Amino acid sequence: MEAGWGTPASAAQHENKFRGEDFESVSRSGGVANRAFEEFMRQPGGGSPRRVASNELKLHMKKIEAIIKPFKLEEVKDALAEVGIEGMTVVEVKGFGRQKGHTEIYRGSEYTVDFLPKIKLEIVIADNLSDSAVDAIIKAAKTGKIGDGKVFVSSIDEAIRIRTEEKGEKAI
């Protein structure tokens, strides 16, 4: 009978087992725990990511994507500059959400405009700046009317500056 995961010796034995050939069969078997362990093992240094109390992986960079009304771009850009955000990517996009577009009359005929013009901001920043950046975007972009937009925050595993090949937070 094998010792449980609770003992230090058994945890080390299991870790060595997963680092070897048996790791492939475990990762192919699927399941949330196996996928999480597979990601853990792929970390640089053989599986030593920074952890938080809830045992979830804590990454060092965040990507913020914000869809805003076009006329709010300058206000949002200024608000981000005030909190120390130095760079961003801006893309003109079209889309709709709950707003579902609107109707317009052109030369006496009524047309339905499904896709409304919006601006998409993409920002990759250090994890510790993400809350202040999101707050700045929301405060500057909010009109209180339908169609103000959305903000999405996701984790970034790696960033590399092409010119210097710097990695991680140094690259942003």
Buried (B, 14 or more C-beta within 10 A) or exposed (E): EEEEEEEEEEEEEBBEEBEEEEBEEBBEEEEEEBEEBBBBBEEEEEBEBEEEEEEEBEBBBBBBBBBBBEEBBEBBBEBBEEBEBEEBEBEEEEBBBEEEBEEEEEEEEEEEEEEBEBBBBBBBBBBEBBEBBBEBBBEBBBEEEEBBBEBEBEEBEEBEEEEEEEEBBEBB
